[in-house]
Amino acid sequence: MRTKVHLLLVVGLSLFLFAGCSDDGIGRSVMEVVSVNDGAPVVDAQLDPGGDQTVGTPDDVVPEGSVKVTVRNRAYNEFTTATETDPFGAFVIDRVTVQWQPLVLGTAADQLPAYDRAFDFSQVVKRGTDAEFTIPLVTFDMKSQPFLQGLISGDPPFFAQAKVTFTGHESGSTSTIYSFGASIPVQFIGVIAN
C-alpha cells in the first residue's frame, strides 16, 4: 500500500513538472497596445498644400499615412522571472497587418477593404518596457486611388476603422506565434489646412 502511494506521488509530481514546462499557448510575456497617436484622433490627409497653401503648386506634398504606436511587454505573472536579457526576455514583432472596415456604408470607405495589407516588421520589445514606433497605415498606393484623390477636390470626408494586428514571438523561440492588436478609428480628409 505504501509503495502505491509513493508511486502515485512520484507519477503525480512528474506530470506536474512536465505540465509546467509544456507549451500551453500562454507566453511568458503579455503584449498590449498602450497608446495610438499619443491618444489624439487619427486623421489622414491626402495632400499638404505646402507653405503657399495653394493646391496644385510645386510645394505640394503627399504626407505619409503612418501612425505612432506604443506597446508594452509585461510579465505574464509575478512568477515569471526571466529578465530582459534572458532567453524569452523579449518579444519580437515580425509582422503588422492592417485590415480596413468602413464605419458608415455607402461612403468612399467601402473601397478600403481592398487595401488590407500585411507588412514585414522588426521590433524587439524587452520585458518590462514600452516601445514606441511608427507603423504604415495608409500607403501611397492607397492615396493614389480615385476614392481618396476625390477628397482633394471636395468629396466629403469619411471615417473607417483600421484593425491593426501585431504578430511575433518571444525571443529564444519561434515555435509559438502570438498576436495582439488594436482598432483605430481614422478620419480621411482631403487637404491639410494650416
C-alpha positions as CSV (number, residue, x, y, z in Angstrom):
1,M,0.0,0.0,0.0
2,R,2.8,2.3,0.9
3,T,4.6,1.6,-2.4
4,K,1.4,2.5,-4.3
5,V,1.1,5.8,-2.5
6,H,4.8,6.6,-3.3
7,L,4.4,5.6,-6.9
8,L,1.3,7.7,-7.3
9,L,3.1,10.6,-5.6
10,V,6.1,10.3,-8.0
11,V,3.9,9.9,-11.1
12,G,1.8,12.9,-10.0
13,L,4.8,15.0,-9.3
14,S,6.3,14.1,-12.7
15,L,3.1,15.0,-14.5
16,F,3.0,18.3,-12.7
17,L,6.7,19.1,-13.6
18,F,6.1,18.0,-17.2
19,A,3.0,20.1,-17.5
20,G,4.8,23.1,-16.0
21,C,7.3,23.0,-18.8
22,S,4.9,22.4,-21.7
23,D,3.9,24.9,-24.3
24,D,0.3,25.6,-23.4
25,G,-0.1,28.6,-25.7
26,I,0.4,31.1,-22.9
27,G,3.7,33.0,-23.3
28,R,5.9,34.5,-20.6
29,S,5.0,37.9,-21.9
30,V,1.8,39.8,-22.2
31,M,1.9,42.2,-25.1
32,E,-0.6,45.1,-25.2
33,V,-1.1,48.3,-27.1
34,V,-0.7,51.2,-24.6
35,S,-1.5,54.1,-27.0
36,V,-2.1,55.1,-30.6
37,N,-1.1,58.5,-31.9
38,D,-0.5,59.6,-28.2
39,G,-4.2,59.4,-27.7
40,A,-5.0,62.0,-30.3
41,P,-7.5,61.3,-33.1
42,V,-6.0,59.8,-36.2
43,V,-6.6,62.0,-39.3
44,D,-5.2,61.0,-42.7
45,A,-4.9,63.9,-45.2
46,Q,-4.3,63.2,-48.8
47,L,-2.4,66.4,-49.6
48,D,-0.4,69.1,-47.8
49,P,-0.5,72.2,-49.9
50,G,2.9,73.4,-48.6
51,G,3.9,76.9,-47.5
52,D,1.8,78.7,-50.1
53,Q,-1.4,76.9,-49.0
54,T,-2.3,76.5,-52.7
55,V,-3.3,73.1,-54.2
56,G,-1.6,72.3,-57.4
57,T,1.7,74.1,-56.8
58,P,5.2,72.6,-56.8
59,D,5.5,72.7,-52.9
60,D,2.5,70.3,-52.5
61,V,3.4,67.1,-50.6
62,V,1.5,63.8,-50.2
63,P,2.0,63.1,-46.5
64,E,2.9,59.6,-45.3
65,G,0.0,57.8,-43.8
66,S,1.6,56.4,-40.7
67,V,0.8,56.4,-37.0
68,K,2.8,56.2,-33.8
69,V,2.0,53.3,-31.6
70,T,3.3,52.4,-28.1
71,V,3.2,48.8,-26.9
72,R,4.1,47.2,-23.6
73,N,5.7,43.9,-22.8
74,R,4.8,42.8,-19.2
75,A,5.4,39.6,-17.5
76,Y,2.5,37.0,-17.7
77,N,2.5,36.8,-13.9
78,E,4.6,37.6,-10.8
79,F,6.3,34.2,-11.0
80,T,7.8,34.9,-14.4
81,T,11.4,35.7,-13.5
82,A,13.2,36.0,-16.9
83,T,14.9,39.3,-17.2
84,E,15.1,41.3,-20.5
85,T,18.5,39.7,-21.3
86,D,17.4,36.1,-20.6
87,P,16.0,33.8,-23.3
88,F,12.3,34.6,-23.6
89,G,13.1,38.0,-22.0
90,A,11.8,40.0,-25.0
91,F,9.1,39.8,-27.6
92,V,9.9,40.2,-31.3
93,I,7.2,41.7,-33.6
94,D,7.7,40.3,-37.1
95,R,4.6,41.4,-38.9
96,V,1.9,44.1,-38.9
97,T,-1.4,43.6,-40.6
98,V,-3.9,46.4,-41.3
99,Q,-7.5,45.5,-42.1
100,W,-10.0,48.2,-43.0
101,Q,-13.6,48.3,-42.0
102,P,-16.0,51.1,-43.2
103,L,-17.8,52.7,-40.2
104,V,-20.6,54.0,-42.4
105,L,-21.7,52.1,-45.5
106,G,-22.3,53.9,-48.7
107,T,-19.2,56.1,-48.5
108,A,-15.8,56.0,-50.1
109,A,-14.7,53.9,-47.1
110,D,-16.5,50.9,-48.8
111,Q,-13.4,50.6,-51.1
112,L,-10.9,50.4,-48.2
113,P,-11.0,46.6,-47.5
114,A,-9.4,46.0,-51.0
115,Y,-6.3,47.7,-49.5
116,D,-5.9,45.4,-46.4
117,R,-2.1,44.9,-46.1
118,A,0.5,42.9,-44.2
119,F,3.9,44.4,-43.6
120,D,7.1,42.6,-42.6
121,F,8.4,44.3,-39.5
122,S,11.1,44.0,-36.9
123,Q,10.7,45.5,-33.5
124,V,12.1,44.0,-30.2
125,V,10.2,44.9,-27.0
126,K,12.2,43.9,-23.9
127,R,10.2,42.5,-20.9
128,G,9.1,45.2,-18.5
129,T,9.4,48.0,-21.1
130,D,7.4,50.0,-23.5
131,A,8.4,50.5,-27.1
132,E,7.3,53.4,-29.3
133,F,7.4,53.1,-33.1
134,T,5.6,54.2,-36.3
135,I,3.6,51.8,-38.5
136,P,2.3,52.3,-42.0
137,L,-1.4,52.8,-42.1
138,V,-2.4,54.4,-45.3
139,T,0.0,53.5,-48.1
140,F,1.0,55.8,-51.0
141,D,-0.7,53.2,-53.3
142,M,-4.0,53.8,-51.5
143,K,-3.5,57.6,-51.6
144,S,-3.2,57.5,-55.4
145,Q,-6.6,55.8,-55.8
146,P,-9.6,57.9,-57.1
147,F,-11.7,57.3,-54.0
148,L,-9.1,59.1,-51.9
149,Q,-8.0,61.6,-54.5
150,G,-11.6,62.8,-54.7
151,L,-11.2,64.2,-51.2
152,I,-8.8,66.8,-52.5
153,S,-11.3,68.1,-55.0
154,G,-14.2,68.3,-52.5
155,D,-15.6,64.8,-51.8
156,P,-16.9,64.6,-48.2
157,P,-14.5,63.3,-45.5
158,F,-15.3,59.9,-44.1
159,F,-14.4,57.6,-41.3
160,A,-13.1,54.0,-41.2
161,Q,-11.7,51.6,-38.7
162,A,-8.2,50.1,-39.1
163,K,-7.9,46.8,-37.3
164,V,-4.1,46.6,-36.6
165,T,-2.7,43.2,-35.6
166,F,0.9,42.7,-34.4
167,T,2.3,39.2,-34.8
168,G,5.5,37.8,-33.4
169,H,7.2,35.5,-30.9
170,E,9.2,35.5,-27.7
171,S,12.9,35.8,-28.1
172,G,14.6,32.4,-27.9
173,S,11.6,30.7,-29.6
174,T,10.0,30.8,-33.0
175,S,7.8,27.8,-32.4
176,T,4.8,29.7,-31.0
177,I,3.4,32.8,-32.7
178,Y,1.4,35.3,-30.7
179,S,-0.8,38.2,-31.9
180,F,-2.2,41.3,-30.3
181,G,-3.6,44.5,-31.6
182,A,-5.9,47.5,-31.6
183,S,-8.7,49.0,-33.6
184,I,-8.0,52.6,-34.7
185,P,-10.7,55.0,-36.0
186,V,-9.3,57.1,-38.8
187,Q,-10.8,60.2,-40.4
188,F,-9.9,60.7,-44.1
189,I,-9.8,64.3,-45.3
190,G,-8.6,65.9,-48.5
191,V,-6.2,68.8,-47.7
192,I,-4.3,69.8,-44.6
193,A,-5.4,73.3,-43.6
194,N,-2.7,75.3,-41.7
